[in-house]
């Protein structure tokens, strides 16, 4: 009601079913009218007392007449509700008429959605299931007047399309990562509608990069060691399947891209290196982490020779000595001590102890001709036995490397104006090479060969013209060295040649104190 100056009359009328002619006079189907004011006051219709026909009608439940009326002389403005109840209906359904003295105003329902907005975290790379509730929607004519709830979940305005709609007071539906618009439409019994659009936001949380606690390792050679890394501790709130990219900073320059993938390895120098990992999910969100990796420093004990001395004390229960060797070398080892010590020789790959090279107790250790099958740095660990030993010890080691020498002959001609020979050398060795013409190789006569020596990485270490030799030492790295013989002057230098080279190795030992 918007105008309370005129009285409000609400009248209910219906046609009763025929009664039993032999029965007492009474209505068969009894309907009752109740009017509820905007403040919630309940008003009943007028009722006459058949026993006192001259008395004024009073408000109350009317079980006598098929017409009932509620009169409000000065109605308050607001929403009035007329309720019709079938107190006794023997032959339903029973139709009725309801008349208002003021124009009837059916107001549209009001749609309410909770939560508004709806913000959730994605449960997987696909998004999350979001629950929405429309039970707080209202209708001015009574909440029971809301006849239907419909949802548009894909923002296309269609409340009935497959996969993009729903029905019912509440909704539970999957939504992708990002923002989506969802609309609730409520419809009352007379077809009036109310809508409410809410924002559904599914957050894509960034991945979590995790490299764990700081790491410390013993060096496996004087320059450091190779360290393996993996990203197994990394995670993503949307699940591991959302992790798409891994980028590594393996040299501590804070620039990612040294390696990619969930695992990486790097040769780290002695000292501390900060290694970083950046992970990225399928949406492009990133997470980073760093870990400090310390390679414990090596202390040079001897540059040449094979005699070593050491002592174990409360601060050092293990000493490590390094020895670089070529594959095919052998090692003579003799450990002298009166202590209960353990000596173990480990190979360059994986630190696996070599068979027959460990000894325990105060008997010392004497081994000759220990085969060294790999090229690289071997490490000898001298550590306290049980019971713990403290005190001095000494040992000698003699490395026998494969012969690094050769003598070859060949011919340089127009089809093959050069030739290459190779030899394996230890770092620190010296290499001497000479070449000269030879009459033994074909009718072309002696050549005038030139020489070139290249390191394992291809660097040219020295050249020499015809009739001259090369001496290089110490060579920079362990590996395969190439000796190239060629005719620098073209056809006049072609012909037979002979070449002679010799490498001289020296033994180095390096000690690491933990």
C-alpha positions in Angstrom: 0.0 0.0 0.0 1.3 3.4 -0.9 -1.8 5.4 0.2 -3.2 4.8 3.6 -5.9 7.5 3.5 -8.7 5.1 2.4 -9.8 2.0 4.3 -8.5 -1.3 3.1 -11.1 -4.1 2.6 -10.0 -7.6 1.6 -12.8 -10.0 0.8 -12.7 -13.8 0.3 -15.6 -15.6 -1.3 -16.1 -19.2 -2.6 -18.9 -21.5 -3.6 -19.5 -24.3 -1.1 -20.1 -27.9 -2.0 -23.6 -29.3 -1.6 -24.3 -30.6 1.8 -26.5 -33.4 3.1 -30.1 -32.3 3.1 -30.8 -34.3 6.2 -27.9 -32.9 8.2 -27.8 -29.7 10.2 -27.1 -26.5 8.3 -23.4 -25.9 8.1 -20.7 -25.1 5.4 -19.0 -28.1 3.9 -15.7 -26.6 2.7 -14.3 -24.1 5.1 -11.7 -21.5 4.0 -10.3 -18.9 6.3 -8.8 -15.4 5.5 -6.0 -13.8 7.5 -4.5 -10.4 6.7 -0.9 -9.5 7.9 0.1 -5.9 8.2 3.5 -4.5 7.3 4.5 -4.6 11.0 3.5 -8.3 11.2 0.1 -7.8 13.0 -2.4 -10.5 12.2 -6.0 -9.4 11.4 -9.0 -11.7 11.3 -12.3 -11.2 9.4 -15.6 -10.1 10.8 -17.8 -12.8 12.3 -21.5 -12.8 13.3 -22.9 -14.8 16.2 -26.0 -16.7 14.9 -27.3 -16.8 18.4 -27.2 -13.0 18.7 -28.1 -11.7 15.2 -28.6 -8.2 16.5 -25.1 -8.0 17.9 -22.3 -6.3 16.0 -19.9 -8.5 14.2 -16.5 -9.1 15.8 -13.1 -10.2 14.5 -12.4 -13.9 14.7 -12.3 -17.2 12.9 -15.4 -17.5 10.7 -16.6 -21.1 10.3 -20.1 -20.2 9.3 -20.0 -18.0 6.1 -18.7 -18.6 2.6 -17.8 -14.9 2.5 -15.2 -13.3 4.8 -13.9 -9.8 5.0 -11.1 -8.0 6.8 -11.5 -4.2 7.2 -8.7 -1.9 8.1 -9.9 1.7 8.6 -6.5 3.4 8.5 -4.0 1.0 6.8 -0.3 1.6 7.2 1.7 2.0 4.0 3.8 -1.0 3.1 3.3 -4.5 2.1 0.1 -6.3 3.3 -0.2 -10.0 2.9 -3.5 -11.9 2.4 -3.3 -15.5 3.5 -6.0 -18.0 2.5 -6.1 -21.3 4.3 -8.2 -24.4 3.5 -9.2 -25.2 7.1 -11.6 -28.0 5.8 -11.8 -29.0 2.2 -13.8 -32.2 1.6 -14.0 -32.1 -2.1 -11.0 -30.2 -3.4 -9.7 -28.4 -5.2 -11.8 -25.5 -4.0 -11.6 -22.3 -6.1 -12.0 -19.0 -4.4 -12.1 -15.3 -5.2 -10.1 -12.6 -3.4 -10.9 -9.0 -3.7 -8.9 -6.0 -2.6 -10.3 -2.5 -2.2 -6.9 -1.1 -3.3 -5.1 -2.1 -6.5 -3.2 -5.4 -6.1 0.6 -4.9 -6.3 2.6 -8.0 -7.1 6.3 -7.0 -6.6 9.1 -8.8 -8.3 11.3 -11.0 -6.2 14.9 -9.9 -5.2 17.7 -12.3 -6.1 20.5 -12.6 -3.5 23.6 -14.7 -3.9 26.2 -15.6 -1.3 29.1 -15.3 -1.3 29.2 -12.1 -3.3 31.9 -12.0 -4.7 33.0 -15.6 -4.5 36.8 -15.9 -4.3 38.4 -19.3 -4.1 41.9 -20.9 -4.7 42.2 -23.2 -7.6 42.4 -26.9 -6.6 43.9 -28.1 -9.9 45.1 -26.6 -13.2 41.5 -26.8 -14.4 40.2 -24.5 -11.7 37.9 -25.2 -8.7 34.4 -26.2 -7.9 32.5 -23.2 -6.4 29.4 -23.4 -4.2 26.8 -20.5 -4.5 23.7 -20.1 -2.4 20.5 -18.2 -3.4 18.5 -19.0 -0.2 18.6 -15.4 1.0 16.6 -14.2 -2.0 13.3 -12.5 -1.0 9.8 -11.7 -2.4 7.7 -8.8 -1.0 4.7 -11.0 -1.4 6.2 -13.8 0.7 9.3 -15.8 0.1 7.1 -18.8 -0.6 6.0 -16.9 -3.7 9.4 -17.6 -5.3 8.6 -20.5 -7.7 11.9 -21.1 -9.5 15.7 -20.5 -9.2 17.8 -20.6 -12.4 21.6 -20.0 -12.8 23.6 -18.8 -15.8 27.2 -19.9 -15.1 28.9 -19.1 -18.4 27.8 -15.5 -18.8 26.0 -16.0 -22.1 22.5 -15.0 -20.7 21.1 -18.5 -21.3 19.7 -20.1 -18.1 19.0 -23.4 -19.8 22.1 -24.3 -22.0 23.9 -27.5 -21.2 27.1 -27.1 -19.3 26.5 -23.4 -18.6 23.4 -23.3 -16.4 21.9 -24.8 -13.3 18.7 -24.8 -11.2 17.7 -24.9 -7.6 18.3 -22.7 -4.5 22.0 -23.6 -4.4 24.6 -24.3 -7.1 27.9 -26.2 -7.1 29.7 -26.0 -10.4 33.3 -26.1 -11.8 34.9 -22.8 -12.8 38.2 -22.2 -14.6 41.1 -20.1 -13.3 40.3 -16.4 -13.6 37.1 -14.4 -13.4 33.6 -15.6 -14.3 30.3 -13.9 -14.2 27.4 -15.9 -12.7 23.8 -14.7 -12.7 20.9 -16.0 -10.5 17.4 -15.5 -11.7 14.4 -15.9 -9.3 10.8 -16.1 -10.6 7.6 -15.7 -8.6 4.3 -17.5 -9.1 3.0 -14.8 -11.4 6.2 -14.8 -13.6 7.9 -11.7 -12.3 11.7 -12.1 -12.1 14.6 -10.7 -10.2 18.3 -11.3 -11.1 21.7 -10.9 -9.4 25.1 -11.2 -11.1 28.1 -12.0 -9.0 31.8 -12.4 -9.7 33.4 -15.8 -9.3 37.2 -15.5 -9.1 39.4 -18.6 -9.1 42.9 -17.7 -8.0 45.9 -19.4 -9.6 48.4 -19.5 -6.8 52.1 -19.4 -7.9 54.3 -22.5 -7.7 56.6 -23.0 -4.8 60.3 -23.5 -5.6 62.2 -25.5 -2.9 65.8 -26.6 -3.0 66.1 -27.5 0.7 68.8 -26.6 3.2 72.4 -25.5 2.5 74.6 -28.2 1.1 78.3 -29.0 1.7 80.5 -31.6 -0.1 84.0 -32.7 -0.2 85.8 -31.9 -3.4 86.5 -34.9 -5.6 89.4 -33.2 -7.3 91.5 -30.1 -6.7 89.1 -28.0 -8.8 85.9 -28.9 -7.0 83.3 -31.5 -7.9 80.1 -32.3 -9.9 76.9 -31.8 -7.8 73.5 -33.2 -8.8 70.3 -31.2 -8.2 66.7 -32.0 -8.5 63.4 -30.1 -8.1 61.5 -32.9 -6.3 60.7 -30.6 -3.3 58.9 -28.0 -5.6 55.2 -27.9 -5.5 52.1 -26.1 -6.9 48.9 -25.5 -5.0 47.1 -26.6 -8.2 49.0 -29.9 -8.3 52.3 -31.1 -9.6 50.8 -31.3 -13.2 50.6 -27.5 -13.3 54.4 -27.2 -13.1 55.5 -26.5 -16.7 59.1 -25.1 -16.7 62.2 -25.4 -14.6 65.2 -23.0 -15.1 68.5 -23.2 -13.2 71.2 -20.7 -12.2 74.2 -23.0 -11.6 77.0 -20.5 -11.5 75.7 -18.0 -9.0 75.3 -15.1 -11.3 71.5 -14.8 -10.6 70.8 -15.4 -14.3 68.6 -18.4 -15.0 69.1 -20.5 -18.1 72.2 -22.6 -17.3 70.0 -25.7 -17.5 66.4 -26.7 -17.8 64.2 -29.5 -16.6 63.5 -31.0 -13.1 67.1 -32.2 -12.7 70.4 -30.5 -13.3 74.1 -31.1 -12.6 77.0 -28.7 -12.5 80.7 -28.8 -11.8 81.1 -26.3 -8.9 84.5 -24.8 -7.9 85.9 -25.0 -4.4 84.2 -22.5 -2.1 80.6 -21.3 -1.9 78.2 -21.1 -4.9 74.6 -19.9 -4.6 72.5 -22.1 -6.9 69.0 -20.9 -8.0 65.9 -22.5 -9.4 63.0 -20.8 -11.0 59.8 -22.8 -11.6 56.9 -21.6 -13.8 53.3 -23.0 -14.0 51.1 -23.3 -17.0 49.7 -19.8 -16.4 53.1 -18.2 -16.4 53.3 -17.7 -12.6 56.7 -18.1 -11.1 58.4 -19.2 -7.9 62.1 -19.1 -7.1 64.5 -20.5 -4.5 68.2 -20.6 -3.9 70.5 -22.9 -2.0 74.1 -22.3 -0.8 76.5 -25.1 -1.9 79.9 -25.3 -0.3 82.7 -27.3 -1.8 85.3 -27.7 1.0 88.6 -26.3 0.1 91.6 -28.4 -0.9 95.1 -27.9 0.6 98.0 -28.7 -1.8 100.3 -31.1 0.0 102.8 -32.1 -2.7 103.4 -31.0 -6.3 105.4 -34.1 -7.3 106.6 -37.3 -5.9 104.7 -39.9 -4.0 105.4 -39.5 -0.2 102.6 -38.2 2.0 102.3 -37.7 5.8 99.3 -36.9 7.8 97.8 -37.0 11.3 94.3 -37.6 12.6 93.1 -35.5 15.5 89.8 -34.6 17.2 89.1 -32.0 14.5 90.0 -34.2 11.6 88.9 -37.9 11.6 89.4 -38.3 7.9 92.0 -37.1 5.3 91.4 -37.2 1.6 94.2 -37.3 -1.0 93.6 -36.8 -4.7 95.5 -38.5 -7.6 94.8 -37.9 -11.3 95.4 -40.8 -13.6 94.8 -42.0 -17.1 92.7 -45.1 -17.8 95.0 -48.1 -17.9 97.4 -46.7 -15.2 98.3 -48.7 -12.1 99.1 -47.6 -8.6 101.4 -49.0 -6.0 100.3 -48.0 -2.5 101.9 -48.5 0.9 100.4 -47.2 4.2 102.4 -47.2 7.4 100.8 -46.7 10.8 100.4 -48.3 14.2 96.9 -46.9 14.5 93.6 -48.5 13.7 93.0 -46.8 10.4 90.9 -47.5 7.3 92.2 -46.6 3.8 89.8 -46.7 0.9 90.6 -45.8 -2.8 87.6 -44.5 -4.7 87.2 -44.1 -8.5 86.3 -40.8 -10.3 82.7 -41.9 -11.1 80.4 -42.1 -8.2 83.1 -42.4 -5.5 82.7 -46.2 -5.6 85.5 -48.0 -3.7 87.8 -50.0 -5.9 88.0 -53.7 -5.2 91.0 -54.8 -3.2 92.1 -51.4 -2.2 90.7 -51.0 1.4 92.4 -52.1 4.6 91.7 -51.8 8.3 93.5 -52.1 11.6 97.1 -51.4 12.6 98.6 -53.8 10.0 99.2 -51.1 7.4 98.4 -51.5 3.8 100.6 -52.6 0.9 99.1 -53.0 -2.6 101.0 -53.2 -5.9 99.6 -52.8 -9.4 96.2 -51.5 -8.4 94.4 -51.1 -11.8 92.9 -47.7 -12.4 90.2 -48.2 -15.2 89.1 -44.6 -15.6 90.7 -41.3 -16.6 90.1 -38.7 -13.9 90.7 -37.9 -10.3 91.0 -40.8 -7.8 90.7 -40.1 -4.1 92.3 -42.0 -1.2 90.5 -41.6 2.1 92.4 -42.3 5.3 90.0 -42.3 8.2 89.9 -43.5 11.8 88.9 -47.0 12.5 87.1 -48.4 15.5 88.0 -47.6 18.2 88.7 -44.1 17.0 92.4 -43.6 16.2 94.3 -40.4 16.7 97.9 -39.8 15.6 100.3 -39.7 12.7 100.5 -42.0 9.7 102.4 -41.9 6.3 102.1 -43.6 3.0 103.8 -43.7 -0.4 102.2 -44.0 -3.8 103.7 -44.6 -7.2 101.6 -44.0 -10.3 102.5 -45.9 -13.4 100.9 -44.4 -16.5 100.5 -46.0 -20.0 103.3 -45.2 -22.3 102.8 -41.9 -24.0 105.2 -42.3 -26.9 105.0 -43.3 -30.5 106.8 -43.6 -33.8 104.9 -43.6 -37.1 105.6 -43.1 -40.8 103.4 -42.0 -43.6 103.0 -40.2 -46.9 101.6 -36.7 -47.6 100.2 -36.5 -51.1 97.8 -34.5 -53.1 94.9 -36.6 -51.9 96.0 -36.6 -48.2 98.1 -33.5 -47.6 97.9 -33.9 -43.8 97.6 -36.6 -41.1 96.6 -36.6 -37.4 97.9 -38.8 -34.6 96.7 -38.7 -31.0 98.1 -39.5 -27.5 96.7 -39.5 -24.0 98.4 -37.2 -21.5 98.1 -36.3 -17.8 97.8 -32.6 -17.0 101.2 -31.3 -16.1 103.0 -33.7 -18.5 105.4 -32.6 -21.2 105.2 -33.5 -24.8 108.0 -33.6 -27.3 107.3 -34.1 -31.1 109.6 -34.3 -34.1 108.9 -35.0 -37.8 111.2 -35.4 -40.8 111.1 -36.5 -44.4 111.5 -40.2 -45.1 112.6 -42.0 -48.3 111.0 -45.2 -47.1 107.4 -44.1 -48.0 106.9 -44.3 -51.7 108.7 -42.9 -54.8 107.7 -39.3 -54.0 110.8 -38.8 -52.0 111.1 -37.2 -48.5 108.5 -34.6 -47.4 109.1 -31.4 -45.6 106.4 -31.8 -42.9 105.2 -29.1 -40.5 103.7 -29.8 -37.1 100.8 -28.6 -34.9 99.7 -29.8 -31.4 96.2 -29.2 -30.2 94.8 -29.6 -26.6 91.7 -31.7 -25.8 89.5 -28.6 -26.2 91.0 -27.8 -29.7 93.3 -25.0 -28.6 96.5 -24.9 -30.7 99.4 -25.3 -28.2 102.3 -25.0 -30.7 103.4 -25.2 -34.3 106.7 -25.9 -36.1 107.9 -25.6 -39.6 109.7 -28.2 -41.7 112.6 -29.8 -39.9 111.7 -28.3 -36.5 110.3 -30.0 -33.4 107.8 -29.0 -30.7 108.2 -29.3 -26.9 105.2 -28.4 -24.8 105.0 -28.5 -21.1 103.3 -28.7 -18.8 100.2 -29.5 -20.8 97.0 -27.8 -19.4 94.6 -30.7 -19.0 94.3 -34.4 -18.9 92.9 -35.9 -22.1 93.6 -36.6 -25.8 96.1 -34.4 -27.5 96.2 -34.3 -31.3 99.4 -34.1 -33.3 98.9 -32.8 -36.9 101.4 -33.4 -39.7 100.8 -31.3 -42.8 102.5 -29.9 -45.9 102.5 -26.2 -45.3 104.2 -25.3 -48.6 101.9 -27.3 -50.8 103.2 -29.7 -53.5 107.0 -29.1 -52.8 106.5 -30.4 -49.3 104.7 -33.6 -50.2 106.3 -37.0 -49.8 107.2 -39.5 -47.1 107.6 -38.6 -43.5 108.4 -40.1 -40.1 107.1 -38.8 -36.7 108.3 -39.4 -33.2 106.6 -38.2 -30.0 107.1 -38.8 -26.3 105.0 -37.7 -23.2 106.5 -37.5 -19.8 104.0 -37.7 -16.9 104.5 -36.5 -13.3 102.5 -37.4 -10.3 100.5 -34.9 -8.2 98.8 -35.3 -4.9 96.3 -33.0 -3.3 95.1 -33.3 0.3 91.7 -32.1 1.6 91.3 -31.5 5.3 87.7 -31.7 6.5 
